Amino acid sequence: MPALTIRNIPDEIHRGLKILAARHGRSAEAEVRELIAAAVMPPDRMKMGQALWDLGREIGLTEEEFAIMESARDRTPAEPMSFDE
């Protein structure tokens, strides 16, 4: 798992982080992980599956069109890559 080092954090920010972590019953490191996760993956973010679903509804994909695409889909299992010569 990647690691991240943050240097030159002002003392008041560091103290605030420790207080926030204590309120949540976590270490400062765990609190930073939570803060970063909340910033980059907010609960209201658009997810790919939902975006595709919305797009299908927006363009008016019918059940018949969906069935045509499903019947044309290649269902052959993918072969794993081989690095042998």
C-alpha positions as CSV (number, residue, x, y, z in Angstrom):
1,M,0.0,0.0,0.0
2,P,1.4,3.4,-0.9
3,A,2.6,5.8,1.9
4,L,2.5,9.6,2.0
5,T,4.6,11.9,4.0
6,I,3.4,15.5,4.6
7,R,6.0,17.9,5.8
8,N,5.8,21.4,7.3
9,I,2.4,21.2,8.8
10,P,1.8,24.3,10.9
11,D,1.6,23.5,14.6
12,E,-2.0,24.7,14.9
13,I,-3.1,22.4,12.1
14,H,-1.3,19.5,13.7
15,R,-3.0,20.2,17.1
16,G,-6.4,20.5,15.5
17,L,-5.9,17.2,13.7
18,K,-5.0,15.5,16.9
19,I,-8.1,17.0,18.6
20,L,-10.3,15.9,15.7
21,A,-8.8,12.4,15.8
22,A,-9.4,12.1,19.5
23,R,-13.0,13.1,19.1
24,H,-13.5,10.3,16.6
25,G,-11.5,7.8,18.7
26,R,-8.8,7.4,16.0
27,S,-5.1,8.0,15.7
28,A,-4.0,11.1,13.8
29,E,-2.9,8.9,10.9
30,A,-6.3,7.2,10.8
31,E,-8.0,10.6,10.9
32,V,-5.9,11.8,7.9
33,R,-6.9,8.7,5.9
34,E,-10.6,9.4,6.6
35,L,-10.3,13.0,5.7
36,I,-8.5,12.2,2.4
37,A,-11.0,9.5,1.6
38,A,-13.9,11.9,2.2
39,A,-12.3,14.5,0.0
40,V,-11.6,12.3,-3.0
41,M,-14.5,9.9,-2.7
42,P,-17.5,11.8,-1.4
43,P,-20.7,9.8,-0.9
44,D,-22.6,11.9,-3.5
45,R,-20.0,11.3,-6.3
46,M,-21.2,10.0,-9.6
47,K,-20.4,6.4,-10.0
48,M,-19.7,4.8,-13.4
49,G,-22.5,2.3,-13.2
50,Q,-25.0,5.0,-12.3
51,A,-23.7,7.3,-15.0
52,L,-24.2,4.5,-17.6
53,W,-27.7,3.7,-16.3
54,D,-28.7,7.4,-16.5
55,L,-27.3,7.7,-20.0
56,G,-29.2,4.7,-21.2
57,R,-32.4,6.1,-19.7
58,E,-31.7,9.6,-21.2
59,I,-31.2,8.3,-24.7
60,G,-34.3,6.1,-24.4
61,L,-32.8,2.7,-24.8
62,T,-35.7,0.3,-25.3
63,E,-35.9,-3.3,-24.1
64,E,-35.7,-4.4,-27.7
65,E,-32.5,-2.5,-28.4
66,F,-31.1,-3.8,-25.1
67,A,-31.9,-7.4,-26.2
68,I,-30.2,-6.8,-29.6
69,M,-27.0,-5.6,-27.9
70,E,-27.1,-8.5,-25.4
71,S,-27.5,-11.1,-28.2
72,A,-24.5,-9.6,-30.1
73,R,-22.3,-9.6,-27.0
74,D,-19.3,-12.0,-27.1
75,R,-19.6,-14.3,-24.1
76,T,-16.3,-16.2,-24.7
77,P,-14.3,-16.1,-21.5
78,A,-11.2,-14.0,-21.7
79,E,-7.9,-15.9,-21.8
80,P,-5.4,-14.8,-19.2
81,M,-2.3,-13.1,-20.4
82,S,0.8,-15.3,-20.8
83,F,4.3,-14.0,-20.6
84,D,5.8,-17.3,-21.7
85,E,7.3,-17.3,-25.2
